[in-house]
Amino acid sequence: MTGVPARSAYGEGDFVLYRDPVRFLLGARDHTRIGRVWKSWPDAVEVFDLAPGKVHRVPLEYVRPIPVEYLMRDIDEAPLGAEHPELASVAVAWLQQQARLQTPPELESGGDPR
């Protein structure tokens, strides 16, 4: 996650890392947390902390996005095929569903031919 730039705006539901600068400077534990954006303003966001379930108002300078590519990397890079049992069944089900959605449905034959 090195080099992830800050954003000037966040959307509701975005996953983010946020840092409490005072706790960080004091060397306290849990100074950097994972959360979801609850609300957004031009200068700050309210972040729902996923671990304790609290909401914190955080200045944008101390918030970084967690890229979707990072969160989905294990699925995106998973090998396909029966020879790779480490591929989770949920990933296989999702891939099959996506394949069905991208395949046009077959027309059912029925009724009298015209």
Summary of the structure (lengths in Angstrom):
residues: 114
radius of gyration: 21.8
end to end distance: 62.1
largest distance: 81.7
contacts: 228
relative contact order: 0.16
helix: 27%
strand: 25%
